[in-house]
Structure formats: structure tokens, C-alpha cells
Amino acid sequence: MALFSKDIQTMDDLYQHMMQDIYYAEKQIEKALPKMMEKASSAPLKSGFESHLVETRGHVARLEKAFDLLGLPAKAVTCPAIDGIIKEANEVAGEIADPKVLDAALAAAAQAVEHYEMTRYGTLIAWSKELGHSEVAALFEQTLAEEKAADQKLTQLAESRLNKAA
């Protein structure tokens, strides 16, 4: 189902679609992070990716709990946005020979992912509250806080080390 397709008729339909979209995104991120860890040469960057992989698995579990609370199957729909962000990161990373420049590029790519996730979870929190799903909103608020913290760590790492080294 494409966003704004004929299958989306109500706010509930749109809400469910958004949940399926971010579920797909989290699953793709879960697959991409080990590859990013492999490519990173900076120990703190590798460690950050490893920590975020653990968090991402928690995000998937929270989404599955949210689906369950709503009586919905945990189902993903293709998210062209996250596919594009990951594809671009892979293409850029494949073109960079200098490991220090690659680390800066990987951090920037990871931040693009974080920013996408933050927009989605922010929207889902607002919609959850609007639709009376306060318990689900609380789950998404936990995830959003983790996404913001990961983005902040990436910013600090990039600005204090990676960008200067590159």
C-alpha cells in the first residue's frame, strides 16, 4: 500500500500505516547497523553503532507491543524513505577510501536515519494521543527519547573527533 493510497480512508488507517512504515524502517536499520560497524574504523563510532543495534532491537520489540496493545498484527510496509537513506549511505561509503573520512560519512548517514526516525515517532506520539492510545504513546515516547540521545551522541562524536580527523 502506498502512502495516501485508496487503502487509507481514516485516521486509524493512516496511523496503522505509519506504524507499519516505522516497523519496516526499524527492521532495515537492524540489518544495516552491523554493516556500518564493520566499515567504521573509530572505536567509539563502532561502539555507538553496537549500542544502537541493541536499542533498535528494543524499538522493534516496543513496536510489536504497540501493535499487540492495539489488537493489530505486527506487519511492515515498505518504506521508500529509509530504503533511500540506507542506499545513499551504502553508496557514499563505497566511494570513500580514507577510513577517517568514511567514519565522518558513516556518522552523518546514521544521523540521517535518526532524524527520519524522530519525525516518525514524533508523529506517532501525537496521533496516539489524539486517538486515545496513551499506553502506546508512552512506548513511542521511550523510543523517541532513545533516538534523540543517539543523535546527540553522534553529534558530539562527529564534532569532537570524527570531522576533525577527516
N, C-alpha and C positions, 0 to 999 in steps of 0.2 A: 504494500500500500504506500503510495507516495504521499508526502505531506500535502494536506489540503485536497486529497482525493475525494471522490464521491463516498468513500467509506467513512469519512469523518463528517458526521452530521451534528454532533452535540459536543458540549464541553467535556463530557465524560469520555467520548471517543477521542477527542484531542488529547486529553490528559493521559489516557491509556497509551496512545501512540507515542507521546513524549517519553513515557516510562519505558516503552519497548525500544525506543531510539537510544536512550542513555544506557539501557541494559546491553544492547549491541555494542555501544561505544566502550563500555567498561570491559566487555569480553575481548574486544580488539586490543585495548590497551594492555590487558593482562597478557596477551600474546606478544605485543611489541616490546614491553619492558625488558624481558631477558635479552633480546637482540640489542637493545640500547646499552644494557650493562656490558655486553660483550665488546661493543665498539668503544666504550668510554675508557680513557686511559687514566683519568683523575680518580684517585681512590675515594675522595668524598662524593664525587658525582656517582660513581658506581654504587656506593653505599646508599646514597639518596634514592637511586633507582630501585635498589633492593628493598628498602623500607617502603617505598611507594607501591611496589608489587604486593607486599603483604597487605597494605591498606586497600589496594584495588580489589584484592580478593574479599576483603571485608565489605567493600562497596557493593560487590556482586551479591554477597550474602544479604546485605541490607535491602537491596532491590528485590531479591527473592522474597524476603519477609514482607516487604511492602505489597508485592503482588498478592501474597497469601492473605494479608490483612484485608485486601480489597476483594478477595474471592476470585482472583484472576490467575490464569496460568502465567508463569514466568516465561515470556516469549519475547524474542528480539525481532526488530525490523531493521533492515539495512539503513545505516546512517552514512549517507554520502559525505557529510561534513568531516566526520572522524576518519573515514577512509582517505579523504583528500589530505588531511593534516598528516596522517601517518605516511601516506605515499610521498608527500613532499619531503618529509623528514628523511625517509629512506633514500630518495634521490639526491638530496643535498649531502647526506652522509657518505654516499657512494662516490661523490666527486671530490672529497677533501682528503688529501694525503697527510697533511700535518696533524698529528694527534691532538695538539693543543687547540688548533682551530676547530677540529672535529668536536672536541669537548664543548667549546662555546656554542657550536651549532646544535649539538645534542641538547644542551640546556635550554636553548631558545625553542627548539622543537617541543621539548617537554612542557615549556610554559604555554605554548600554543594549545597543547592538549588540555592543560589545567584550566586555561581561560574558557575553552569550549565547555568543559565540564561545569565550571562555576556558573556559566549562563544557564545551562540546562537545569542544574539543581536549584538555582535561584527561582527560576520559573516554576519548577515543580513544587517548591515550598509554597509559593503564593497560590498556586492552583489548588494544592492540597488543603490549605486553609479555607479558600473560597468554597470548596466542595465539602467542607466539614470533615476532612480526614486528618485530624490533628495528630494522631499517633503516627501516621505516615509522614506528615510534615516534620515531626521530630526526628525521624530516621534520616530524612533528607538534610535536615539541619546539621546533624552529626557529620554526614559526608561532606557537605559544603565547607564546614569548618576544617576538615582534613585537607580538602582541595586547596583552600586558601593558605593553609600552613605550608603545604608542599610548594605552592607558588612562591611564597615568601622565602623559603629555604633556597629555592632555585635562584631567586633574585640575589640573595645575599652571597651565594656561592659564585654566581656569574660576576657580580660587581666586585667582589673582594679577591677573586683568584682567576677564574677561567678567562674572562675577557682580557685582563691584563696579560696573562700568559700567551694568549693568542696573538 
